[in-house]
Amino acid sequence: MSYLSEAKNNFANLSANLYPGRGIVLGTSPCGKYFVQVYWIMGRSENSRNRIFVKDESTGFMRTQAFDESKVTDPRLIIYYPARHFDNAHIITNGDQTDTIYDAMKAGKTFEDALDTRRYEPDGPNFTPRISGITYRDADPSVYKLSILKTRGNSEDAGCYRFTYSYDKVMPGLGHFISTYATDGKPLPSFDGDPRWVPIEATAEDTLKAYWNALNANNRVSLMVKWIDRETFKADMFIKNKLG
């Protein structure tokens, strides 16, 4: 099976998945000129669904925001900056570990150093994994990395399992995908196995449309695509929200 065939099969499985939760894709455009980041959030409760993505115009960073402030019951795990960047790295995560990574790297530490200080989310019985990604301008030794911090079998007995996946080569039109959950359930089962190949469309707009349409229509909340010029490392950001 070719890489593209594998990616298409994985994308079909994503489309059929009722609840993969939050997800990250890191990859490269088919033309090879752009690094690509995709991030989405999903929700089952009113609190989780009451969110939108907004771009902070003063910093260029993306953040989550309550659509209706009067309906917020617990902002701790739903309001955060999913995306931050430096001149030489773009960070994307599913929680406030974005800030942990950003602050650590400003202090000269690494992506892994930062995540060694964090654990899965304290939302038992799910213990939602923290998933994180980073794309580097200088591909030495990695073009991009993905990380997941999770429990074993929704139990804290064995502590936090930390996995980092490092990729030193890109393949045009392909990316690697990781999500918080394997599927729906009670409790929600964590993503299992290695990140999976998925396709990247020809443009940011097409990629946004493809992934938005792939997500379950009842549970999808917001989606972002970042299109990063490999020469300048400047990014264009595209956002779609269910609300608003």
C-alpha positions in Angstrom: 0.0 0.0 0.0 1.3 3.5 -0.9 1.7 6.2 1.6 -1.1 8.1 -0.1 -3.4 5.1 -0.1 -2.7 4.6 3.6 -3.4 8.3 4.3 -6.7 8.1 2.4 -7.8 5.0 4.4 -6.9 6.8 7.7 -8.9 9.8 6.6 -11.9 7.7 5.8 -11.6 6.2 9.3 -11.5 9.7 10.8 -14.6 10.6 8.8 -16.4 7.6 10.2 -15.3 8.2 13.8 -18.1 9.7 16.0 -15.7 11.3 18.5 -12.0 11.5 18.0 -12.0 14.5 20.3 -9.4 17.2 19.7 -6.9 16.5 16.9 -3.7 17.8 15.4 -2.2 17.2 11.9 1.3 18.3 11.0 2.5 18.0 7.4 3.3 19.6 4.1 1.3 21.0 1.2 1.2 18.9 -2.1 3.4 21.6 -3.8 6.0 21.2 -1.0 6.3 25.0 -0.4 4.3 25.1 2.8 4.3 23.5 6.2 0.8 22.8 7.4 -0.8 22.6 10.8 -4.4 21.6 11.4 -6.1 21.7 14.8 -9.7 21.0 15.8 -11.8 20.8 18.9 -15.0 18.8 19.4 -17.5 18.7 22.3 -20.3 16.7 23.8 -21.3 18.9 26.7 -22.8 22.4 26.4 -19.7 23.8 28.2 -17.4 22.2 25.6 -19.5 23.3 22.6 -19.7 26.9 23.8 -16.4 27.8 22.2 -15.0 29.5 19.1 -11.4 30.1 17.8 -10.3 33.7 17.5 -7.0 35.2 16.4 -5.5 37.6 18.9 -4.6 40.5 16.5 -2.0 42.0 19.0 0.1 38.8 19.0 -1.0 36.8 16.0 -1.7 33.8 18.3 -4.9 31.8 18.2 -7.0 31.3 21.3 -10.3 29.7 22.3 -13.0 32.0 23.6 -16.5 31.3 25.0 -19.2 32.1 22.5 -21.7 32.9 25.2 -20.0 33.9 28.5 -23.2 33.4 30.5 -23.1 29.6 29.7 -19.5 29.0 30.9 -19.5 26.6 33.8 -15.8 25.7 34.0 -13.2 27.5 31.9 -10.1 25.7 33.2 -9.7 23.1 30.4 -11.6 24.8 27.6 -10.1 28.3 27.4 -6.5 28.4 26.3 -4.0 29.4 23.5 -3.8 26.4 21.2 -1.3 28.1 18.9 1.8 30.2 19.6 5.0 30.8 17.5 8.5 32.1 17.4 10.6 33.1 14.4 11.8 29.5 14.2 9.0 27.3 15.5 5.2 27.0 15.4 3.6 25.3 18.4 0.1 23.7 18.5 -1.5 21.9 21.4 -4.9 21.0 22.9 -4.4 22.8 26.2 -2.5 25.3 28.3 0.7 23.3 27.7 1.1 25.6 24.7 2.2 28.2 27.2 4.5 25.7 29.0 6.3 24.9 25.8 6.5 28.5 24.7 7.9 29.7 28.0 10.4 26.8 28.2 11.7 27.5 24.7 12.1 31.2 25.4 14.3 30.1 28.3 16.4 27.9 26.1 14.8 24.6 26.9 13.3 22.0 24.5 9.8 20.8 23.5 10.5 17.6 25.5 11.8 19.5 28.5 8.6 21.4 28.7 6.3 18.4 28.4 8.3 16.5 31.0 6.7 18.9 33.5 3.1 18.2 32.4 0.6 15.3 32.6 -2.7 14.3 31.1 -5.7 16.5 32.0 -7.2 16.0 35.5 -10.7 15.2 34.2 -11.2 11.6 35.5 -12.5 9.2 34.5 -11.4 10.2 31.0 -8.0 11.6 31.9 -7.9 13.3 28.5 -4.5 13.1 26.9 -2.5 16.2 26.3 -1.5 16.3 22.6 1.1 18.7 21.3 2.9 19.5 18.1 5.7 21.7 16.9 7.0 22.6 13.4 10.6 23.8 13.1 12.0 26.2 10.6 15.4 24.5 10.8 14.8 20.8 10.1 17.8 19.6 12.2 17.2 17.1 13.6 13.4 17.3 13.1 11.0 18.9 10.8 8.2 18.5 13.2 7.3 16.5 16.4 4.1 15.2 17.9 3.6 14.3 21.6 0.9 12.6 23.7 0.8 12.4 27.5 -1.7 9.9 28.6 -2.8 7.2 31.1 -2.9 3.5 30.5 -6.5 2.3 30.2 -8.0 5.4 31.8 -6.3 4.6 35.1 -3.8 6.7 37.0 -2.2 3.6 38.6 0.7 3.4 36.2 1.3 7.2 36.1 1.8 9.3 33.0 3.0 7.8 29.8 4.9 10.3 27.6 5.4 9.6 23.9 7.2 11.9 21.5 7.4 11.2 17.7 10.1 13.0 15.8 10.0 13.3 12.0 13.1 14.4 10.0 11.6 14.2 6.5 8.4 15.6 5.0 6.3 14.1 2.2 4.4 16.6 0.1 0.7 16.2 0.4 0.9 14.1 3.5 0.8 14.8 7.3 0.7 12.9 10.6 -2.4 12.9 12.7 -3.0 12.4 16.4 -6.1 12.9 18.5 -7.1 12.7 22.1 -9.5 9.8 21.8 -9.7 6.6 19.9 -13.5 7.0 19.6 -16.6 7.7 21.7 -17.1 5.8 25.0 -17.7 5.9 28.7 -15.0 6.6 29.7 -13.5 8.0 26.5 -10.6 5.7 25.4 -7.3 7.4 24.7 -5.7 7.5 21.2 -3.7 4.4 20.8 -0.7 3.6 18.6 1.5 5.9 16.5 0.4 9.0 14.7 -1.2 8.1 11.3 -0.7 9.4 7.8 -3.4 11.6 6.5 -3.7 13.7 3.3 -3.2 17.4 2.9 -5.2 19.2 0.2 -3.8 21.6 -2.4 -4.8 24.8 -0.6 -5.5 25.9 2.9 -9.1 26.5 2.1 -9.5 23.0 0.6 -7.8 21.5 3.7 -10.1 23.4 6.0 -13.1 22.2 4.1 -12.0 18.6 3.9 -11.3 18.2 7.6 -14.3 20.2 8.7 -16.5 17.9 6.6 -14.7 14.8 8.0 -15.6 15.7 11.6 -18.9 14.5 13.0 -21.4 17.3 12.4 -23.0 17.1 15.8 -19.8 17.1 17.8 -17.4 19.4 15.8 -16.8 22.8 17.3 -14.0 24.7 15.7 -11.1 24.1 13.3 -7.9 25.9 12.3 -5.5 25.5 9.4 -2.1 27.1 9.4 -0.3 27.5 6.1 3.4 28.2 6.8 5.7 29.5 4.1 8.8 27.3 4.2 11.1 30.2 3.0 9.8 33.0 5.2 8.2 30.9 7.9 5.4 33.4 8.0 1.9 31.8 8.4 -1.6 32.4 7.2 -4.3 31.2 9.5 -7.8 30.0 8.5 -10.5 29.4 11.1 -14.0 27.9 11.0 -16.4 27.9 13.9 -19.7 26.1 14.3 -21.1 29.0 16.3 -21.2 32.6 15.1 
